[in-house]
Amino acid sequence: MKHPCSNTYVTLVKDFWVRAEVYDVDAAKDEELKAVIRDPSLRGKTRQEMGLESFRQTEIRSSVMGIPITITEEVIAKACRVAANGRFIWNANRNHPFLESYKGVMLKGNSSTKLVDIDGQHRMLLKIMTECFFQKGGGSDPPSVDHKLVLYFLVSFNKINLPKYIMHHLCWAINEGIRGKRKQIPCGRLLSEIFIQGKLLEIFRRNNLASDQALRTKTGKMINGKTLQNMKIIKKFSPNEKDLKESIAPTKLMTDFPPIYQERNSEVLAKLIADSVKESGISLDAETTEVSTEVPLQVRRKRTASDAGSEASGAQTKKSRKDKSEASATKNSSAPIPKRKRGKGESSIIKDAASEADAMDWDAEAEEESAKKKQSSDTQNECPMFVMTPAMARMAKEYVDTMIVEKKQKKADYLASRDAKLQSLGLENYDEYFVQKIAEVRQIAGSV
């Protein structure tokens, strides 16, 4: 029997993740502040009067192939086929009353019990939680207090608000990625399922972008008897022909799935996709290089031994210590140096000369590096994994302009408050130097 597993579209997931940002209460306040900075007359007015949309809920905003999309808790609930209600506890302290229940149910009353020694059913729930709900990208760290509560709710058959937990985890991962503290992409299958149900694949199919090579379609792992055997929950696994097997058949579309993008003309969508493909340089060749898609996905993976083995013959390889020692011995034997005894004074002179030679070599290398930097100062420096696109340059310019406007506004507010204070003291007609001296005298008098 074949089970239609949710496919992971690596190209779409990565394209979504590098542009994702969280729109929450703080982001809405920043949006209002920028509107006031652009037009000070909007201070104290509502979002509708500022020309902004009303804030309803936390959203994840991004774009996929140039198409702006929005993911909410409702979208995640529909994609997971669960209701958005149940228990949700976050930022719990270590004295939470449910932790005692966790200790009694999971650890059987012994806090020193290791997680590998708990019941098999509980270990399976822990695996599902850490690899499906809150993917952390490897590691053997124990679950946090919040995750312990989630695990306790699952074990005790208490319903949890799974969409809210996943939304919270995605927002956290996005913010950590923006700070440069995280490179893993969680919930790759869930995001791909959202793209399917949101009918993005139909748009890409009409624009010749729905092939498995272009989207780098992958099928993830399944939990089966082999998994239970590896976890030592069962002793032996005997496969059967009736067991579920992986299938790349797409899931059926829902009729009541909430929209994730704004409906536009097909020609406009085609133009957005074409511009995105041109800027990002996505290869549509059938021989696209495959990458590992074990969840969670990674924005950039490290070089492995298999990569080195796949290089062309003739590539330089790292020499072993034995080869280096033999090479050095051969080099030394080819030009023998006569040995002779020398006194203490001569050895100190030789050491001083060697240190001076090293210093001269270091100065020469520093001068060469500085000369190279001066020659390349006119060129544009870009790291090899980063390419500045016109859209990113435009966003950077808008950000700089906004910061300049904020600084000007702060300066104007400071001058206005200072003039008001001087006027209250009757010093509005004095020059700047006199005002500064008065401030210095008051500071000295206050410190005495």
Secondary structure, DSSP 8 states (H G I E B T S, - for coil): -EEE--EEEHHHHHHHHTT-EEE-HHHHHHHHHHHHHH-GGGTT--HHHHT-----S-EEEEEETTEEEEE-HHHHHHHHTS-S-SB---S--TT-HHHHHHHHHHSTT-TT--GGGS-HHHHHHHHHIIIIIS---S------HHHHHHHHHHHTT--B-HHHHHHHHHHHHHHHHHTTS--EE--HHHHHHHHHHTTHHHHHHHTT--SHHHHTEEE-----HHHHHHTTSSS-----TTS-EEE-------SS----B----HHHHHHHHHHHHHHHT----TT-------SSEESS----HHHHHTS-TT------HHHHHHHHHHHHHHS--------HHHHHHHHHHHHHHHHHHHHHHHHHHHHHHHHTSSS----TT----HHHHHHHHHHHHHHHHHHHHHHHHHHHHHHHHHHHHT-TTS-HHHHHHHHHHHHHHHH-
